[in-house]
Amino acid sequence: MQLFDVLIIGSGLAGESAALRLADHYRVALVAKTSLEESASSRAQGGIAAVIDIKDSNEAHINDTLIAGAYLNNLKATRFVVENSRRVIEWLIERGVPFTRDDSGYHLTREGGHSARRVIHVADATGLAVQEILTRQVRAHPNITVFEHHVAIDLITGRKLGLPNNRCYGAYFLDDVKHRVLTLGAANTLIATGGAGKVYLYTTNPDTATGDGIAMAWRAGCRIANMEFIQFHPTCLYHPQAKNFLISEAVRGEGGVLLLPDGTRFMPTHDRRAELAPRDIVARAIDYEMKKRGLDCVYLDIAHKGADFIRTHFPNIHARCLEFGIDMTRGPIPVVPAAHYTCGGIVCDLNGRTDLPGLYVSGEASCTGLHGANRLASNSLLECLVFSEAATKDMLASPPVNIPKLPRWDESRVTDADEEIVISHNWDELRRFMWGYVGIVRTNKRLKRAQHRIRLLMREIDEFYAKFRVSHDLIELRNLVVAADLIVRCAMRRKESRGLHFSLDYPETAPKARNTVLPGRRSN
């Protein structure tokens, strides 16, 4: 057992920014499933939404967020994030992030759903630039102990230890290199594990996005909310060799148009905002046109802006497309929708506190109330920064906690798995039926089919987990099936279409917006 003041699970922007804010005061353990550099944050292209321009306003940003979120947003949380946006951007600038500049100062771009240019960025690779700088600082800080290639298995709670006061005392991790289970104890634990995009067959998410934090918190008794709202990014590069590469919202923000194979523009017939409509509308429009016409993809064209403009504004997207023989300066890019962002997650307050004392959450694994039924473009990295700051402030103000003796991971009643093929088959089956039955457009019949298959898989996976030693793939599969179950449960409870959840059985939007909250179950 190793003890720390704070345990942070996840190495994206939420996790690394929290670690750096705490490290001058506390001993911090930062745990990454693979390397520190591999996260959804590092893939964020567009930028970070913040009120910086004097012609912009907090009220305008709040209003845009509420419209995109179909008014399911928590107004208090939305205001909290927006009003803190400028300060967290200034924190990144102090850390050395080289945001793109122009003659008037920092260059701000506009993305779908925004009424103003307010997305500050580093060319078209903002997440990568921010992550590289913070990662160097994390590795250099003497008070941060980094654990790479460690997969979180489960949280350690007072209830599991048989204590009268239930709280979080840390977690168990599988060391992927040494193939042993490690016990990390801490007075406070922050879940920053990201979303659950890998529950779907097609996703822009990294392979690490298997809903680990959400599943662990659910098993520990925390409430989970709004998991039915899975955002499908409208424009993922369509190419057999291009895995998970999205084409930034900013391409449409800077004038890119969506076309059918014959060159016909179709978005104006779906929404008056055309290509600048929120992501759920654009994704459904593309899905509709593809199914109606039997298309494999549609096309995104910005060639009319000129080669110099494209190379300046989208150097990384341009270079990546060229690797696949696609020159976006001369013609359109083939694109399809793909699962991109989990808008629901672990319920928390404005300090990032969950239902379990000592357990905090920040980033995509959380349900803060900011996103409502659909995340506004470039609000995700902003949420990471604001809630990680809030959580660290709360931790620093909290009284000391005595950590009890934590038991070692018990492998006395399990053996090595005899057929690993079962895991890969279950993984493939889960992702395929989630894509087919719980995708962009849903029906009661499809959801019931998915629920039936999930229950069968859960029994099989639980039996496998009880008999055999844990492995990386088994841990992820166990968490993925929980995430799938939560998505379907929430979707079946929503008797309307709102934001990212569109049901053919309930096509209308209810007069009153209500959250779908799954009450925390009693942990074992």
ABEGO torsion letter per residue (X at the ends): XBBBABBBBEABAAAAAAAAAAAAABBBBBBBABBAABBAAAABAAEBBBBABAABBAAAAAAAAAAAAGGABBAAAAAAAAAAAAAAAAAAAAAGBBBBBBAAEBBBBBBBGBABBABBBBEABAAAAAAAAAAAAAAABAABBBBBGBBBABBBBAAAAGBABBBBAEBBBBBAAAGBBBBBBBABBBBAAEBAAAABABBABBAABAGAAAAAAAAAGBBBBGAABBBBBABBBBBAABBGBBBBAAAAAAGBBBBBAAGBBAAAAABAAEAABBAAAAAAAAAAAAAAAGBABBBBBAAAAEAAAAAAABAAAAAAAAAAGBBAAABBBBBBBBBABBABEBBBBAAGBBABBGBBBBEAABBAGAAEABBBBGAAAAAAAAAAAAAAAAAAABBBBBBBBBBBBBAAABBBBABAAAAAAAAAAAAAAAAAAABABBBAAAAAAAAAAAAAAAAAAAAAAAABBBBAAAAAAAAAAAAAAAAAAAAAABBBBBEABBBAABABBBABBBBBBBBBBBBX
